[in-house]
Amino acid sequence: MMNLPLRLTTLAIGLAMVVVLLGGWTRLNDAGLGCPDWPGCYGTWVLPDDHAELAEAHPDALIDLRKGWIEMIHRYAAGTLGLLILGLAVIGFRQRRDPGYPVLLSFGLLLLVIAQGIFGMWTVTLQLLPIVVTLHLLGGLTTLMLLVLLRQRLKRLEAGEVESSPHAGVRLMCVALFLQLALGGWTSTNYAGWACSDWLYCHRDHPVEFDFASGLNPVMSIGPNYEGGLLPAEARAAIQVSHRLGALLLLLVSLLVTKNLWKNISLRRPLCGYWCLLLAQAGLGIANVIWLLPLGLAVAHHAGAVALLLMLLHLNSKARVAAQEVNNGYLVAQ
């Protein structure tokens, strides 16, 4: 029976990665409002080959079938992922009396995917309200993270390993990374990627009065269409600078934790992998500023954030194993 949830979880992880990447592709192609309604698109589940039929039914709408299909493919993938997570929750309910089975984690994933559906609806009905779109992005990343943790729990249960606590240092790195992901999402949803023309000074030729109060204020009026962003230049510049400061914080936290973990030889390979991704992600961020956010680089930066999260979860799993081995050695010595 254990093979089934493990296989379903592995499949769900692959699909969750696709959904997160499709979400970024949708956002970067300005296709978040490619469908003006939810859960269908212009009242249909499958868009027609040409827009003549839709134009007749929706004479006041500016119809873009390409953007509509981008959004609908994202919804198809997200709906399929929701069904897989529902299946995992059903298995968790049936296994609820098995000692050690991650029942609460399975149910938590189901609640999260339901919340994601609601945020997906609000993304459309509230016309890309930045706080909703940002939380929708973070919800997708959290879904992926919890699926990876579920798979790790199932693997440990299958191997008969004792559950151990996460490494405190790696947990701190996860917090710093999630803060940076939130700032990155806020930068993207407020269209602040264009706010600075220089990768180091924001604007080299003239000073900028950063408006952090407006830029970092999550409370915005409901009603306007936020496609393209509505904040003034000073607020958008403050958002991008905050994202850069978040990257610096993540770098410093990673350095401190790496110094502590490097003593363990078994952790050096995942640490090297993490640092390669972290430095590549920083390079992509700088390149996006220099070349004014081309689509290819923006997508690569989004994918790099996902890869960085997965590598950190892998490092956390390895650190758990290393801590367990140290504890076992201590008990044997006793």
RAQUIUR-V734550 format. One line per field, one symbol per residue. phi: phi as a letter, one per 20 degrees, with the letter a starting at -180 (. if undefined). Layout:
phi: ???
//
This chain:
phi: .fffffffffffffffffffffffffffeldfdfdfcbeeclmcecfffceffffffcfeeeecfffffgfffffgffffffffffffffffffefeefnffffffffffffffffffffffgefelmggffffffffffffgfffffffffffffffemeffcfffffffffffffffffffffffffeldfefcecfddmcfebfcefdffefdefecfepfeefnncffgfffffffffffffffffffffffffgfeffeffefffffffffffffffffffffffdllfgfffffffffffffffffffffffffffffffffffffff
//
